[in-house]
Amino acid sequence: MTQTFPCLACGAPNEPEAGLTRMACSYCGANLTIPEAMQIKEMPKVDKSFTKAESDSWVEIDAPEMLRKSQPIAIGAWNLFAMWTWLKWLIPTCFVLLMIGCIILAIVIFSF
């Protein structure tokens, strides 16, 4: 639950802003002094600046280089997939042709 204090000019409720002792009324703009018991400590500021060493590891910055390095791997994977799809057709066909050849050979040998 947030605490509010009334504006001395218009009576509207105001929430104290962090780190301030004075503020403007959010309704009428009157200059208000925040009661000492309601003053909120300001949250510490976080430094969001990055050094060169930290920014070098960002994926967005390294993405083009990572794509260049992974391209041969992707090409190899695609080639293996293409070979597999070709072999899954070729191997059964070879077995069928071998079986037909054996049957024809058996018929020719036993017919004489």
N, C-alpha and C positions, 0 to 999 in steps of 0.2 A: 504494500500500500504506500503510495507516495504522499508526502505531506505537502500541504499548500498553505499559503498565507494570503490574507486579503490585501487588495490594493487600497491605499489610503484615499485615493481620489475617487475611484468608481466602485470599490468593494468587490471586484471580481477576484476569484481565486487564482493564484499564481504558483507554479511549481518553481522552486529555487533551481538555478542553473549551477552546475558543478564548477567549482573553482572561483566563483564570483562572490563579492560582498554587496555589489549593487547591480541592478538590472532594470530593464524597462518593463512596464506592465504589458502583458500580451494582449490586452483588450484596448486600453486607452493610451498607452505609450508613456504614462507617467513614470518618472524616475523613482525607483523603490530601493530601499536598503533591506537586504535580506537579514532577518533576525539571526543573531549569532548561533542560536541553538539549531537552526535549520540550514546553516551553511554546509555545503557538501564539498569534501576534498576533491580536487581534480584528479582524474585518473592519469597516471604517468603516460607520457607520449612515447610511442614506439617508433624507433628510427627505422624507416622502411627503405632507406637507401642501401644499395648493395654494392659490394666491391667487385672489381673485375674478376677475381678468382671465383666468387660465388656465382656470378652471372654466366660464366662459361659452361656451367653444368646444366643450364636450362634446356629443356627439350625443344622449345621453340627455336632457340639459337642453334642447337646441334642437329636439328631435324634434317636439313639438306645433306650434311656430312654423313649422318647415320643412314639415310636412304642410299647415298652413293656406295657406302660400304656393304649394305645389305642387298644391293642389286644382283651381284653374282650368286648369292645364296638363293634369291628368289628365282632367278633364271634356271639354276640347277634343279630346284624343286619342281618348277614347271616342266622341265625336260624329263625328269623322273616320272611325273604324272602322265605325260604324253606316252612315254615308253610303256608304262604299266597298262594304259588303255589299249595300246597296240598289242602287247603281249597277251592280255586276257582274251583277245580275239584269235591271235595266232596259235597259241599253244593248244587249245581244244581242236582247232582246225587241223593241226599237224597230227594229233592223235587220231582223229576221225580218218584222215587220209592214210595213215599207217595201218589202221584196222582194215580199211577197204583193200589196201594193197595186200595184206596178209590173207584175207579171205580169197581174193582173186588168185594169189599164188597157191593157196591150198587147193582151190578148185582145179587149177591147171595141173598141179603135180598129181593129184589123186584121180584125175579123169583119164590118164593114159594107162 
